[in-house]
Every structure is written in C-alpha cells, then in structure tokens.
Amino acid sequence: MPQFAANLSMMYPDMDFLDRFEAAAKDGFKAVEYLFPYAYAAEELAARLKGNGLQQVLFNMPPGGIDDASTLSAWEKGDRGTACSPGREAEYKAGVTRAMRYAETLGCPRIHSMAGVLPAGVSREQAQSTLVANLKWACHQMQPHGIDVLLEPINLRGIPGFFFNRQDHAHEIVAQVNEPNLKIQMDLFHCQIVEGDVTTKLERYLPTGKVGHLQIADVPLRHEPGTGELNWPYLFDLIDRLSAECGWKGWIGCEYIPADTSSGGTSRGLSWLKSN
C-alpha cells in the first residue's frame, strides 16, 4: 500500500494548526506535509512531530519576502514563488536559506521550490533561464544536507499565470538543471486538470527516478479521493505496482480540502484510506 502523508494546511480545517499534528496521528498517519512552517518556531513544530510519532516529509520554500515580516505576508500579497523572476534572486536565495534552517530542525528531506507566476514583460525564455540558475544554486546549497529540491507543475485554474503546468515541461527543466537532488512533485490533481491521461503519466515518469513526491486530490473540487472523477483504487494499485517494479519509495501527500469541513469531518472522510 502507498505511504500517505496528511497535508495539515488543508486537512482538519476545524482545528488550530498546531492541534492538527495529533489529529493526523490519531487517524493513523505516520507523516505530514504542509505549505509553510514560517509562522511557527521550528522547535515548536519539531516537538509536535516528535510527540506524535510523525515524520515531516515536505514543505514549501517561502513564496516571497526577504525577512520575517515580508515572508509571512508574501502569500497574501499574491506571491507564488520567485524562482522564475529576474531581479529577485536575492529574495529567492534568502528563502532557500530560511527553508534549509527549518528543514534541518524538522528532519525534512525535501523542499518544494515554487517557480512563481511569469512576471509581466519577461519572456518565457528569460524566466526559464532565471529559474534554471536559481534551482542549480539551491540544489548546491541543499545537497550537502541531503535535501531534495522539488518542482511542481500547477494548473492555471489554481494559480493563473503559473510558469509551468505540464509534466514534460517540469522534466525538461530538471534535465537543464542537471543536479541529482532536483526532483518533480507530481500532483495528480493538477495533472488531471491540465493534461489528463494520469495512468500513462505515472507509467512514464515514476520509473525515471526523477519523481520525488506524489500528491493527490479528486477533480474537480479538490476534495478527498472518491468525491470526483478519478478512479483511485485503480491508481493506487498502479502506484503500488510501479513502485515495486522500479523501487520508488516516496510519499503521497493528501493535499485536499475535506468535503466536510465541520468538526470531525476530515476523520469521517477517511473511508477511502481505510479501504486501501
């Protein structure tokens, strides 16, 4: 059976964030991910992980900002990453440094580097050149610490203008950067919306060794498996088979919004997990 990690930014929305660690552990999860840790002290998050027997398997670099205040407000201001933005290299590097400090304290082996929205007046070629250079620098910083840098193609309905949206484009960027610790964060929700053909995409890309993490949510409403158009029992069996054949040992992040957001709704909606 695949290894599932609870996404604490989206699951258990009826609870305070710090209480979600215990809730996930009680529901049987052994690992967690979330968007950003920066509003909390790394030591506090590490204590929550240890106290509940959880692993931290993923979080995002800051979406923008150069210091504490600007990092915490960047998402609300509309930043979705700075990696493809010429002129913001210092900001990107500050985010790498901040993310690494958290990763070391949390024992987290992978960090998602959001590419960002294509800036106005910047060509796609210039943006990709900036992205490749920034990613190469980030990989060099993180490799001695055993940390993978992840790229995620994101659909344009979710983030209008996001720089790359397809699996083949993400793998093209990985090839250009050509660093062993740069991997793809393959979110099947985004994949289905943008290009579909999820089975073939998994069969093509999971065996390459370039997929560092999977994420799931049903389409179209981003709720738990079984609430939309995808055949999850089939896909989970496929991931199991491919993993056995190619030795993939990654995690699947449950990056979905529960259909029932009332008290206890996340736990009640986990019947899909109990059947796997």
C-alpha positions as CSV (number, residue, x, y, z in Angstrom):
1,M,0.0,0.0,0.0
2,P,1.3,3.5,-0.7
3,Q,2.6,5.7,2.1
4,F,0.2,8.6,2.7
5,A,1.1,11.9,4.4
6,A,-1.6,14.2,5.8
7,N,-1.4,17.8,4.4
8,L,-2.0,19.9,7.5
9,S,-2.6,23.1,5.6
10,M,-5.8,21.7,4.1
11,M,-6.9,18.8,6.3
12,Y,-8.5,19.3,9.8
13,P,-9.6,22.9,9.0
14,D,-11.8,22.9,12.1
15,M,-8.7,22.8,14.3
16,D,-5.9,25.1,15.2
17,F,-2.9,24.3,13.1
18,L,-0.8,23.0,15.9
19,D,-3.5,20.6,17.0
20,R,-3.7,19.0,13.6
21,F,-0.5,17.0,14.2
22,E,-2.2,15.0,17.0
23,A,-5.3,14.6,14.9
24,A,-3.4,13.2,12.0
25,A,-1.5,10.7,14.2
26,K,-4.8,9.5,15.7
27,D,-6.1,8.9,12.3
28,G,-3.2,6.6,11.5
29,F,-0.9,8.9,9.5
30,K,2.8,8.5,10.0
31,A,3.9,11.6,8.1
32,V,2.8,15.1,7.4
33,E,3.3,17.9,4.9
34,Y,2.0,21.5,4.7
35,L,2.5,24.6,2.7
36,F,4.6,26.8,5.0
37,P,6.1,26.5,8.5
38,Y,7.4,30.0,8.9
39,A,4.6,31.4,11.2
40,Y,5.8,29.0,13.9
41,A,9.2,28.3,15.6
42,A,10.9,25.3,14.1
43,E,11.5,23.9,17.5
44,E,7.7,24.0,18.3
45,L,6.9,22.1,15.1
46,A,9.7,19.6,15.8
47,A,8.2,19.0,19.2
48,R,4.8,18.3,17.7
49,L,6.3,15.9,15.2
50,K,8.2,14.0,17.9
51,G,5.3,14.0,20.4
52,N,3.0,12.4,17.8
53,G,5.5,10.0,16.2
54,L,5.3,11.8,12.8
55,Q,7.8,12.5,10.0
56,Q,7.9,15.8,8.2
57,V,8.2,14.9,4.5
58,L,7.6,18.1,2.7
59,F,7.0,21.9,2.9
60,N,7.4,24.9,0.6
61,M,10.1,27.5,0.4
62,P,8.8,31.0,1.2
63,P,6.6,32.3,-1.7
64,G,8.5,35.6,-1.4
65,G,10.0,38.0,1.1
66,I,13.4,38.8,2.3
67,D,12.9,38.9,6.1
68,D,10.4,37.6,8.7
69,A,7.7,40.2,8.1
70,S,7.8,40.1,4.3
71,T,8.0,36.3,4.2
72,L,4.8,36.0,6.3
73,S,2.9,38.5,4.2
74,A,4.1,37.3,0.8
75,W,1.3,34.8,0.1
76,E,-1.4,37.3,0.9
77,K,0.2,39.8,-1.3
78,G,0.0,37.4,-4.2
79,D,3.5,36.0,-4.4
80,R,3.6,32.3,-5.6
81,G,7.3,31.9,-5.7
82,T,10.2,34.0,-7.0
83,A,12.4,31.3,-8.7
84,C,11.5,32.4,-12.3
85,S,11.6,36.2,-11.6
86,P,14.6,38.1,-12.9
87,G,15.8,40.7,-10.4
88,R,14.5,38.8,-7.3
89,E,17.5,36.4,-7.0
90,A,18.5,37.8,-3.6
91,E,15.0,37.2,-2.3
92,Y,15.0,33.7,-3.7
93,K,18.3,32.9,-2.0
94,A,17.1,34.3,1.3
95,G,14.1,31.9,1.0
96,V,16.4,28.9,0.4
97,T,18.4,29.8,3.5
98,R,15.3,30.1,5.6
99,A,13.8,26.9,4.3
100,M,17.0,25.0,5.0
101,R,17.1,26.1,8.6
102,Y,13.6,24.7,9.1
103,A,14.3,21.5,7.2
104,E,17.3,20.7,9.3
105,T,15.4,21.2,12.6
106,L,12.4,19.3,11.3
107,G,14.4,16.5,9.7
108,C,12.6,17.2,6.4
109,P,14.3,15.6,3.3
110,R,12.6,17.6,0.6
111,I,11.5,21.2,0.0
112,H,9.2,22.5,-2.8
113,S,10.6,25.5,-4.7
114,M,7.6,27.2,-6.2
115,A,8.6,28.6,-9.7
116,G,6.1,31.5,-9.5
117,V,4.0,33.4,-11.9
118,L,5.6,34.6,-15.2
119,P,6.4,38.3,-14.5
120,A,4.9,40.9,-16.7
121,G,7.2,42.0,-19.5
122,V,9.5,38.9,-19.0
123,S,9.9,36.4,-21.9
124,R,9.4,32.7,-21.2
125,E,13.0,32.1,-22.2
126,Q,14.3,34.7,-19.8
127,A,12.1,33.3,-17.0
128,Q,13.3,29.8,-17.6
129,S,16.9,30.8,-17.7
130,T,16.4,32.6,-14.3
131,L,14.6,29.5,-12.9
132,V,17.4,27.1,-14.0
133,A,20.1,29.3,-12.5
134,N,18.2,29.7,-9.2
135,L,17.4,26.0,-8.9
136,K,21.1,25.0,-9.6
137,W,22.2,27.3,-6.8
138,A,19.5,25.9,-4.4
139,C,20.5,22.3,-5.2
140,H,24.1,23.1,-4.5
141,Q,23.2,24.6,-1.1
142,M,20.9,21.7,-0.1
143,Q,22.8,18.7,-1.5
144,P,25.4,18.5,1.4
145,H,22.5,18.4,3.8
146,G,20.7,15.5,2.0
147,I,17.8,17.7,1.0
148,D,16.0,17.3,-2.4
149,V,14.6,20.4,-4.2
150,L,11.2,19.8,-5.8
151,L,9.4,21.4,-8.7
152,E,5.6,21.2,-9.1
153,P,3.6,21.8,-12.3
154,I,0.4,23.7,-11.2
155,N,-2.8,24.2,-13.2
156,L,-3.7,27.7,-14.4
157,R,-7.1,27.5,-12.8
158,G,-5.4,27.1,-9.4
159,I,-2.8,29.8,-10.0
160,P,-3.4,31.9,-13.1
161,G,-0.1,32.6,-14.9
162,F,2.0,30.0,-13.1
163,F,5.1,29.5,-15.1
164,F,4.9,25.7,-15.9
165,N,1.9,23.4,-15.9
166,R,2.8,20.2,-17.6
167,Q,4.9,17.2,-16.5
168,D,7.0,17.2,-19.7
169,H,8.0,20.8,-19.1
170,A,8.9,20.1,-15.5
171,H,11.1,17.2,-16.6
172,E,12.7,19.5,-19.3
173,I,13.7,21.9,-16.5
174,V,15.1,19.1,-14.4
175,A,17.2,18.0,-17.3
176,Q,18.5,21.5,-17.9
177,V,19.5,22.0,-14.2
178,N,21.1,18.5,-14.2
179,E,21.5,18.2,-10.5
180,P,20.9,14.8,-8.7
181,N,18.8,16.3,-5.9
182,L,16.3,18.1,-8.1
183,K,13.0,16.1,-8.4
184,I,9.4,16.5,-9.5
185,Q,6.5,17.0,-7.1
186,M,3.8,15.2,-9.2
187,D,0.4,16.3,-8.1
188,L,-2.3,14.1,-9.8
189,F,-4.9,16.8,-9.2
190,H,-3.0,19.3,-11.3
191,C,-2.0,16.6,-13.8
192,Q,-5.6,15.6,-14.4
193,I,-6.8,19.2,-14.9
194,V,-4.0,20.2,-17.3
195,E,-3.4,17.1,-19.4
196,G,-5.3,14.1,-18.1
197,D,-4.0,10.6,-19.1
198,V,-2.8,10.1,-15.5
199,T,-2.1,6.4,-15.8
200,T,0.2,7.0,-18.8
201,K,2.0,9.9,-17.0
202,L,2.6,7.7,-13.9
203,E,3.9,4.8,-16.1
204,R,6.2,7.2,-18.0
205,Y,7.6,9.3,-15.1
206,L,7.6,7.3,-11.9
207,P,10.3,4.8,-13.1
208,T,12.6,7.7,-14.2
209,G,13.8,8.3,-10.6
210,K,13.0,12.0,-11.1
211,V,9.7,12.0,-9.2
212,G,10.4,12.8,-5.5
213,H,6.9,13.1,-4.2
214,L,3.3,12.5,-5.2
215,Q,0.2,14.5,-4.2
216,I,-3.5,13.7,-4.5
217,A,-6.9,15.3,-4.5
218,D,-10.0,14.5,-6.5
219,V,-11.1,16.5,-9.5
220,P,-12.8,18.9,-9.9
221,L,-13.4,20.2,-6.4
222,R,-10.1,19.2,-4.7
223,H,-11.8,17.0,-2.1
224,E,-10.8,13.6,-0.9
225,P,-10.5,10.5,-3.2
226,G,-13.9,9.2,-4.1
227,T,-15.6,12.5,-4.5
228,G,-14.8,13.2,-8.1
229,E,-13.9,11.8,-11.5
230,L,-10.7,9.8,-10.8
231,N,-10.6,6.0,-10.2
232,W,-8.5,6.0,-7.1
233,P,-8.4,2.2,-6.3
234,Y,-7.1,1.7,-9.8
235,L,-4.5,4.5,-9.4
236,F,-3.3,3.3,-6.0
237,D,-2.9,-0.2,-7.3
238,L,-0.9,1.2,-10.3
239,I,1.4,3.2,-8.0
240,D,1.9,0.0,-5.9
241,R,2.8,-2.0,-8.9
242,L,5.1,0.7,-10.4
243,S,6.8,1.2,-7.0
244,A,7.5,-2.5,-6.7
245,E,8.9,-2.6,-10.2
246,C,11.2,0.5,-10.1
247,G,11.9,0.7,-6.3
248,W,10.1,4.1,-5.8
249,K,9.7,4.6,-2.0
250,G,8.2,8.1,-1.9
251,W,5.3,9.5,0.0
252,I,1.8,10.5,-1.3
253,G,0.7,13.8,0.2
254,C,-3.1,14.2,0.8
255,E,-3.3,17.8,-0.4
256,Y,-7.1,18.0,-0.4
257,I,-9.8,20.1,1.2
258,P,-12.2,17.8,3.0
259,A,-15.7,17.8,1.6
260,D,-17.0,18.1,5.1
261,T,-15.1,20.9,6.9
262,S,-17.2,20.7,10.1
263,S,-15.8,19.4,13.4
264,G,-14.5,15.9,12.8
265,G,-15.2,16.0,9.1
266,T,-11.7,15.2,8.0
267,S,-11.6,12.0,10.0
268,R,-15.1,10.9,8.9
269,G,-14.0,11.4,5.3
270,L,-11.1,9.0,5.5
271,S,-13.0,5.9,4.4
272,W,-11.0,6.0,1.2
273,L,-7.8,5.5,3.2
274,K,-9.2,2.7,5.4
275,S,-10.1,0.7,2.3
276,N,-6.6,0.8,1.0
